[in-house]
Every structure is written in structure tokens, then in C-alpha cells.
């Protein structure tokens, strides 16, 4: 009897240590999602591009502290054609790897759409706070064609409470560290009753500040930058300027890019006021 009890205790201990998690990869087609996963799981780079058809599925085991983690990885096809297949796989994910190509701005701008699709498919009961997200700025080895800089990518990720890593599936740069931090955070979350741990480092700026800086960077003209309609009055221009100045003043805002955004707003106001009678 003692032996049996000991075996049961042993089993319970093993169960405590072993954890089964589901993670998914998201991002536009051809940003390198499958290559990142293959680089980590198979320690190799696949130079020939093969589009993922629907979903690729893989299992890997990792060790986090004293626990063995069995990871089920669902590598989602990024092409809009596979939406009907993808939407079945969002539910019950504990981790999401969001990938964009630093040389393709549209793949970075699409990250919000991917989050939107995920929320929509998970339904109104979905709790995004109980999912660990990591953002991979991929293909950093191709420096000459880079159009999304680290500051902008990091700002987008950290203002949402997501991890951010610069990766290259080709060279392997950042891949091991990224997955290590990712699985460690998922383990912490599971041990924390399913709540995503609060990031130890406070980023010191708000999502509103981060989104405003991004909007200013991408604005078409001075009207767009201040968020006023063409033909706005002097009062409307000044009011919009004051609101942005309070939000972005470099003395108050530590978000990357705030200084440039503030200068751009000052210049936009000056040029608009010159032309308003």
C-alpha cells in the first residue's frame, strides 16, 4: 500500500511539473512565421519559401525552471484565403507570437488587424489579459531594406504590455531568447491563476501616447497631423495643438519618438497658422 501511495504522490508531483500549453503564430503571409518556428524546433533555416496551407501543427517540449512544458504550436497561414480555417484555432490559446517583416511596413501596420481578427473570433467572453503576446520584428539581418525601426516596433508592443524581440530566422538571432522569455511568461501566467503577469518594467508611457506618435509619423499632411479638417479655424488649430503638446511634450513623455513627434506638431501648427487669415 505504501508503495502505491508513493507512486501516486510521485504522479501528482510529475503532474504539477508538467504543463500543456497552446500557442499560435499570427502575421501576414511571407513574414517568416514558419521559419521562426522551424529555426527554434528544428534548429534549421528553410531558405525556400513554402506558403503554409491553412495550419501547420507541431509539438515541442521545453523546460522552464522545474517544469516540463509540452507546447502545441499552431502555425497559422497569413493569407486572407485561409481565414475560414484559421478562425477555428484561436480559442484556448495561452500564447501568441505576432510576427512582422521589418522591411514591409504593411506587415507591421497589419498587427492591429490580426489582434482584431483574434478578438472577433474568440467572442465577447474572450479575455486577452489571459494570453501572453510576443512581437517578433523579423528579418533584421536584411538591414538595407529595413523600414520599421526598433523604436517604432518596441513602442507598439510595449504600450500594449507585449514582449518585443528583434529576430532573424536566417541567422537565428533573437529566436532562442524570444521563446525562452515567451514560455517563461506563459508558465508564470499558468501559475498565477491564468492572469498575465504585469511586466516588471513599467514602460512609463501610455498607449494613447504611443498611438499618437505612430499616427503623427504616418500622417499625410499638417491638417492630418493635428487631427483637424482642412479649412479649420485658427482656434481649432490651436486647440488641437495644445492637446497634442500636453500629451507629447518631451519633459512629460518618455515614449520613443516623442521628441520628433512634438517638433513635427509644432511645425505643423506654424505652417497652418501662416495660411489661415
ABEGO torsion letter per residue (X at the ends): XAAAAAAAAAAAAAAAABBBBBBBBBEBBGAGAAAAAAAAAAGBBBABBBBBBGBBBBBBBBBBEABBBBBBBBBBBABAAAAAAAAAAABGBABBBBBBBAABAAAAAAAAAAAAAAAAAAEAABBAAABBBBBBBBGAABAAABABBAAAAAAAAAAAGBBBBBBBAAAGBGAAAAAAAAAAAAAAAAAAGGBBBBBABBAGBBAAAAAAAAAAAABABAAAAAGBBBGBBAAAAAAAAAAAAAAABAAABABBGAAAAAAAAAAAAAAAAAABX
